[in-house]
Amino acid sequence: MSGSDWIGGIHAVAALLDKDPAALLELMIAREARNPRLDELAAQARAAGIAVQRAPRATLDRLAAGLRHQDVLANARVRAAADERDLPALVSAAGAQALLLVLDGVTDPHNLGACLRSAAAAGATAVVVPKDRSAPLNAAARKAAAGGAEAVPLVRVTNLARAMEQLRRDGVWIVGLAGEAEQSLYQRELTGPLALVLGAEGEGMRRLTREHCDFLVRIPIDAAMESLNVSVAAGICLFEARRQRGPAA
């Protein structure tokens, strides 16, 4: 564990209560709120031995620092991100179903959160990002993740190209998304241990990241549109891989 932070939003708080209630230190609900769902969260928290406080909405506004909190905040211990030393064990545990999302240069917390949400929904093994060129997993990212940040490990690596090389040595095929690629996403086999690599919207992957991919694919889109938001593209890629692997367990 490494400190605590305020996490806001009904879905994010509910996911934390379901998946890791021991991490919660306190639940705060706006005194003015009249939402049965918040009453349910309060009852669930009390049953788990978590303190529940009613406070003026202005107090939540101040603590949330601009985050749209939906009248609920949870003060929670924040787990430190995993790093490259954790990757081999994650891949080994997942076996042939290993599915990683690698993000190169995604610096918007909302996009990071949305990617974590899609990764969790697709049953991904982990999301891998570089330490020096990625959005922080802050309150905004956690809210956008809607529980995905608690469901999927976020792995921050010192050197992304080196981490990708380690994945290859561990038997993971690496498929990068590039608009100019000749092969469509839907023409590429995406079964077995796999890492999907996406760069920032507009810039795409860095040169060295691209060079460490085994294959490059593109998402076919209408010529009138230049690109997709990275979180949308991540969802498309992850669920195509999920489709090819058959029904989720």
N, C-alpha and C positions, 0 to 999 in steps of 0.2 A: 504494500500500500504506500501511497505517496500523497498524504494530505487529504483534504476534502474540498468539495465544491457544491454549489447549488445547481440542481438539475430541475428544469421546469417542463411543464406540458403533461397532460393527462396520460398520453400513451407512453411517454418516456418513464414517468414515475411508476405507472402500472407495471411496465416490463421489469423495472428494477425491483419492485415489491415481489413479483412472481419469481424472478430468476436469482436474485441476490439480496434478500431482505437483511442479511447480516451486515451489508455495507451501509445501510441507512442509519443515520444518527438521529434524524428528526424530520417530521413532515409538517409543513406549514400550509394552511389553507386560508384563503381570503375570507374574512368575517362576513363580507357582503355577498358571498357566493351562495347561490341557490341551485345547486346541481346535484342530483341524486348520485351521480357517478363519483363525485368527490366525497360524499358521505360513505360510499362503499370503500373507497381507498382509505379513508380515515379508520373505518372499522377493521379493515384488513391490517393496517399498520398497528393499531392498538393490540390486536390479537397476536401480533408478532413481537410485542413488547417494545414497539417504537413510539417515542413521544410524539404527540400530535398537538400542534399549537394553532389557534385561530388568531389571525392578525389582520390589521387593516390592509386593504388592497395596496395602498400606497407603500406599505412596508415591503410587500412582495415586489412591487415595481422597482424599488430601490435596490433590493438584493439581486433581482434578475438583471439589472443593468441593461435594459433595452430588450431583453428576450421576452417574447410573447409566452407568458407562463400559464395561461388558462386557469388562473386562480389557484395553482398548486405548485409548490416547490418542495424538493427533497434535498436535505443536506446529507450528502453521501461521501463515504470514503472513495477516493478515485484510485483505481488500480493503475500501477505503472504499466506502460506499454511493453509488450514483449520485444525482443530484439533478434538479430540473426542467429544467435545461439539456440533459440527456441524453434527455429524453422525445421531442422531435421526431425525432431520429435513429432511435430505437428503433421508433417508429411507422412512419416512412418505410421502414425496412428490412423490416418485416413486411408492409407493403402491405395488401392486402385481408384478409389473415389475422391482422392485429393483434388481439390478445386480451389485455386488461389486467385485473388484479384490483386494485381499489382498496379499502383497508381503513381505515375511519374509527373510531379509538378502540379498536383491538384492542391491549390492553396486556399480555396474558399471553404470555410467550415461547413456551410450548408451543402455543398457538393460532396464533401467527405462524408457527412452524415447520411445523405441520400444513398451514396454508394454502399455504406455499411448496412443500410436498411435492405437494399437489394441483395447484398451478399448474404445476409442472414436469411432472407426469404428463399434464396436459392440453395441454402444448405452449404455455403462455401466454408472451406477449412480455415481461411484467414484472409485478411486484407493486409498487403505489404506496401509500405510507403518509405521514402527516404527521410532521414531525420532533418535534413537541412532544406528541404524543398517540399514541404507538405503543410497543410492546414493543421492547427492544433485540435485535439479532441476536447473542445471546450463545451460550454453549456449549449451554444447554438448548434454545434455538430451533434451532440447527444440528442437534442430535441428533434432535429431533422432525421436522426437515425431511428427514432420511435422504438427504442429497445434493441436495435441492431448492435449498438455499441457494447451491450452486455452479452450478446449472443455470439458474436464473432470476434476472435482475437485480432487486435490491431498490432501489427509487427512493424516497428520502426528500425530501419537498418542504416548503418553508417555509410555503406557504399552499395548502391542499388545494383550496379552491374555485377559486382562481386557476389551479392546475394543471389542474383539470377543464375550465375555460373554454378553456385552451390546447389541450387534447385535442379539444374541440369544433371549434375553429378548424382543427385538423389533420384534420378529417373523421371523427372518432371519435364514434359514437353512445354515449351513456351511459345505462345501465340500472341503476337502484337497486333493492335488495331491501327491501321494507317489508311487514310482516305485514298491514296494512290495505289494501293495494293491491287494486283491483278485478280487474286482469288477472293470470292465472296465468303463471308462468314459461314454461309449455309452450305458451302462446298467443302468445308474443312471438317475432318473428323475431330470431335472434341471430347472423346471418351478417354479413360485412363487418367493417370496423374497429369494435371494440367494447370498452367498458370496463364491467365489472360492479362495482357499488359495494355493499359490505356494511358495516354498522355493528357496534358491539359488541353482544354478546348482552344482551338486556334493554333497553338504552338505544336501540339502533338508530342510524341516521345522525343527525348533527346537522342542525339546520334548514337552515343555509346549504348543507351538502353535498346535502341532499335537493333544494333549489331549483335546483341545478346539474345535476340529472338530466333527461334527455329523457323518460324513461319510468320508471314504478314497476311492479314486479311482485312477486308473492308465491309462495312455495312452498306448495302445498296440503298441509296436514298434518292429522292427526286432531284433532278438537276437544278431546280429552282432554289434548293437549300444547300448551303456550303458545308454545314456540319451539324452535329447533334450536341446537346449538352452532355458533358462527360458522364453524369449520373444516369442519364437516359441510355446512352451507349453501353454503359456497364451493365445495366439491367437487361438489355437486349442480348448481349454476349453471354451473360451468366445463365439466362434462361434458355438460350439455345443449347448451351452445354448441358443444362439440366434435362431438356427435352431428349437429347441424344442418349442420355444415361438412363432413361426410363423413369417411371413414376417414383416420386420421393417415397422413402420408407415411412 
